[in-house]
């Protein structure tokens, strides 16, 4: 069984940006209230990722969590299921663990996760011949829970993961991105929605999994 230290460090997020709306009450757990808001994080392209965050009422007392205040937060990317229009949807949020002074020199958007492929990878190419592969990673959390995190790999990373089997353990570094997409609902109306995913920068298999893969390819 993984130790508490390992579970804390197999899902580490650091975001630097601005809180873009006043936090709204979400739920209570073990007598502690939690609030939801969004943080805007700049990309190198000068676009913004608008990422949902969940924060304890205890941390909300920090003035750095005020709207439009620049801040750096650390935490974990978590998933949960919510019934919307009678359908279960997988939603993502960054659970804030700590608040730091804003650091302009730091990577504004970084996530490091260690997880297991829990769904067959989906490989495709765009009309411009760009290679993409979608994977879903199960990342263990304390109290026998897991977070299910959608990740997207590009180019050679996409080729690396496209044939990996369910259960393969991966070590991933990347950033959290928000992406608008359009969906046609049952009435035929086109609705714009937002998806969140981990855009992969670096990816590798744990040493034991890499050795097993090489042995299988030689059989």
C-alpha positions in Angstrom: 0.0 0.0 0.0 1.3 3.5 -0.9 2.4 5.7 2.0 0.7 9.0 2.8 3.9 10.8 1.5 3.7 9.0 -1.8 0.0 9.7 -2.2 0.7 13.4 -1.5 3.4 13.5 -4.1 1.9 11.6 -7.0 -0.4 14.5 -7.8 1.2 18.0 -7.4 -0.1 21.2 -9.0 1.4 24.7 -9.0 -0.6 27.5 -10.5 0.2 31.2 -10.7 -2.4 33.7 -11.8 -5.3 35.8 -10.7 -8.5 34.8 -8.9 -11.2 35.9 -11.4 -14.4 35.7 -9.4 -15.5 35.8 -5.9 -15.5 32.3 -4.3 -19.0 30.7 -3.9 -19.9 28.2 -1.3 -19.9 24.6 -2.5 -20.2 22.0 0.3 -19.2 21.0 3.8 -17.1 18.0 4.9 -16.3 17.1 8.5 -17.5 20.5 9.7 -15.3 22.4 7.2 -16.8 24.5 4.5 -15.4 24.6 0.9 -15.7 27.2 -1.8 -15.3 27.2 -5.6 -13.8 29.8 -7.8 -11.5 30.1 -10.9 -8.0 31.2 -11.5 -6.7 32.6 -14.8 -3.3 31.4 -15.8 -1.4 32.8 -18.7 0.1 30.7 -21.5 3.2 31.6 -23.5 0.9 32.4 -26.4 -0.7 35.1 -24.2 -4.0 33.1 -24.1 -5.4 32.3 -20.7 -6.4 29.0 -19.1 -9.3 29.5 -16.7 -9.1 26.7 -14.2 -11.6 25.8 -11.5 -10.3 25.6 -7.9 -11.7 24.4 -4.6 -10.5 26.0 -1.4 -11.2 25.6 2.3 -12.9 28.4 4.3 -9.7 28.4 6.4 -7.6 29.4 3.5 -10.1 32.0 2.3 -9.1 34.2 5.2 -5.9 34.9 3.3 -6.2 38.3 1.5 -4.3 36.9 -1.5 -7.4 34.9 -2.5 -9.2 38.2 -3.2 -10.6 38.8 -6.7 -7.9 40.0 -9.2 -5.1 39.5 -6.7 -2.0 37.8 -8.2 -1.3 34.6 -6.3 0.5 31.2 -6.5 -1.3 28.2 -5.2 -0.3 24.6 -4.7 -2.5 21.5 -4.5 -3.9 18.5 -6.4 -6.0 18.0 -9.5 -9.0 16.0 -8.5 -12.0 14.6 -10.2 -15.6 13.9 -9.0 -18.8 12.8 -10.6 -21.8 15.2 -10.6 -25.3 14.6 -12.0 -26.1 17.2 -14.6 -29.3 16.9 -16.7 -29.8 13.4 -15.3 -26.4 12.3 -16.6 -23.3 11.7 -14.6 -20.3 13.9 -15.7 -16.7 13.7 -14.6 -15.7 17.2 -13.4 -12.2 18.4 -12.5 -11.0 20.9 -9.9 -7.7 21.9 -8.3 -8.0 21.3 -4.6 -5.9 24.1 -3.0 -3.5 23.0 -0.2 -1.4 26.1 0.2 -1.2 29.7 -0.9 2.2 31.3 -1.8 3.3 34.8 -2.7 3.1 35.4 -6.5 6.3 34.4 -8.2 6.8 35.8 -11.7 9.9 33.6 -12.3 8.1 30.4 -11.6 6.4 28.2 -14.2 2.8 29.5 -13.9 1.2 26.2 -14.7 2.8 22.9 -13.7 1.4 19.5 -12.8 3.2 16.3 -11.9 1.2 13.1 -11.6 1.9 9.3 -11.3 -1.0 7.2 -12.4 -2.3 4.1 -14.3 -3.9 4.0 -17.7 -7.5 3.0 -17.0 -8.9 3.3 -20.5 -7.6 2.3 -24.0 -5.7 5.2 -25.4 -7.4 7.0 -28.4 -4.9 8.0 -31.1 -5.8 10.3 -34.0 -4.3 12.9 -36.4 -5.7 16.3 -37.1 -6.4 17.6 -40.7 -2.9 19.2 -40.4 -1.4 15.8 -39.7 -0.6 16.6 -36.0 -0.6 13.4 -33.9 -2.7 13.4 -30.8 -3.4 10.7 -28.2 -6.0 10.9 -25.4 -5.4 8.8 -22.2 -7.2 8.6 -18.9 -5.1 8.1 -15.8 -6.2 6.8 -12.5 -4.2 8.6 -9.7 -4.4 7.1 -6.2 -5.4 9.4 -3.4 -5.7 8.9 0.4 -8.6 6.9 1.9 -8.6 4.4 -1.0 -9.9 7.0 -3.4 -8.7 7.7 -7.0 -8.8 10.7 -9.3 -9.5 10.0 -13.0 -7.6 12.6 -15.0 -7.9 13.1 -18.8 -4.5 13.7 -20.5 -3.6 14.6 -24.0 -0.2 13.8 -25.6 1.2 15.3 -28.8 3.7 14.2 -31.5 6.3 11.7 -30.3 4.6 11.5 -26.9 1.4 10.5 -28.7 3.2 7.7 -30.6 4.8 6.6 -27.3 1.5 6.1 -25.4 -0.9 5.0 -28.2 -0.2 1.2 -27.9 0.3 1.1 -24.1 -2.1 -1.3 -22.3 -4.5 -0.6 -19.5 -2.8 -0.8 -16.1 0.5 0.7 -17.3 2.0 3.0 -14.7 3.0 6.4 -16.1 5.0 9.4 -14.8 3.7 12.6 -16.3 4.7 16.3 -16.3 2.6 18.9 -18.0 0.1 21.7 -17.5 -3.6 22.0 -17.0 -5.4 23.5 -19.9 -9.0 24.7 -20.5 -10.5 24.2 -23.9 -13.8 25.3 -25.4 -15.7 22.9 -27.6 -19.2 22.8 -29.2 -21.8 20.1 -28.6 -25.2 19.6 -30.2 -27.8 18.9 -27.5 -30.9 16.8 -27.9 -33.0 19.8 -29.1 -30.5 20.4 -31.9 -29.0 23.6 -30.4 -25.2 24.0 -30.4 -23.9 24.6 -27.0 -20.4 25.8 -26.1 -18.8 23.9 -23.2 -15.4 23.8 -21.5 -13.2 20.8 -21.1 -10.2 20.5 -18.7 -7.2 18.2 -19.3 -3.5 17.7 -18.7 -1.5 18.7 -21.7 1.6 16.5 -21.5 5.1 17.9 -21.7 7.1 14.8 -20.5 6.0 11.3 -20.0 7.7 8.0 -19.0 7.0 4.6 -17.7 8.1 3.4 -14.3 11.3 1.3 -14.8 9.7 -2.0 -14.1 6.9 -1.3 -16.7 9.5 -0.3 -19.2 11.5 -3.5 -18.8 8.3 -5.6 -19.0 7.4 -3.8 -22.3 10.8 -4.5 -23.8 10.7 -8.1 -22.8 7.2 -8.5 -24.3 8.4 -6.9 -27.6 11.3 -9.4 -27.8 9.0 -12.4 -27.4 
